[in-house]
Amino acid sequence: MFQQKIFDLIDRDRKGMWASRVYDYYMLLMIIASIVPLMFIENYPIFKVIEIVTTVAFGIDYVLRWYTAGLLLKRGWVSYLVYPFTPMAIIDLLSILPGLNLIDSSFKLLRLTRLLRIVNLLKIFRYSDKITLFINVLRKERQVLLSVLMLALFYIFLTALVMFNAEPHINPVTGAVTFHSFFDALYWATVTLTTVGYGDLCPVTDIGRVVSMLSSLFGVAIIALPSGVITASYLEELREYRTKKD
């Protein structure tokens, strides 16, 4: 009975429980607080307090979810062996590791990198209905999006190959290096396809400029193609979500 109460508290799908909703908001607050130190260069003393508090909160949440793994996975005692290897459990563990060195100096080897704390943002997927809704849309339309991705990658490689062989490696006007390596050509093709274009690499031949114009136009089509698919699927998923909620 106690285990079931804990599971109902930490399970985001328990819409009717106000305590579960409060728990979700509390964990979202802890996630946001854990990211705050990454926004500053200086290491203020308050950041140590934040790290200890958030690490303890994440640790308790991890233990509670492991404790109720049987109700979540419904595989008996095997659930407690399988749960630590599930994607969200791994994310939970990675969000705890950076702060363990503040609790005990013997855990300093577990501090992989300061950037590991960015993993905390992935925990929002568990507590946000809107993000989960969008993830469901991407999962439903994964075949279409994968096809567009493959088409974009093919076009990037093709235009990079053409540009790398058509353009001189030394700019005849300024004497500067244009495409020093094939990776430079891939970089140029990517930022051109996405219509970003930083201007740090520019073609100087007529062939290169024609390829650049075509790549920019093709980039608009590539971006617009999945946008309509995602929008239509998102609206459909949103209607289903509101129907279930009502």
Protein Blocks (a to p, Z undefined) as FASTA:
>chain_A
ZZmmmmmmmpmklmmlmklmmmmmmmmmmmmmmmmmmmpfbdcfklmmmmmmmmmmmmmm
mmmmmmmmmmmnonajmlmmmmmmgmklmmmmmmmmmmmmmmpmklmmmmmbfklmmmmm
mmmmmmmmklmmmmmmmmmmmmmmmmmmmmmmmmmmmmmmmmmmmpcfbdfklopafblp
fklmmmmmmmmmnononolaccfbfklmmmmmmmmmmmmmmmmmmmmmmmmmmmmmmmmm
mmmmZZ
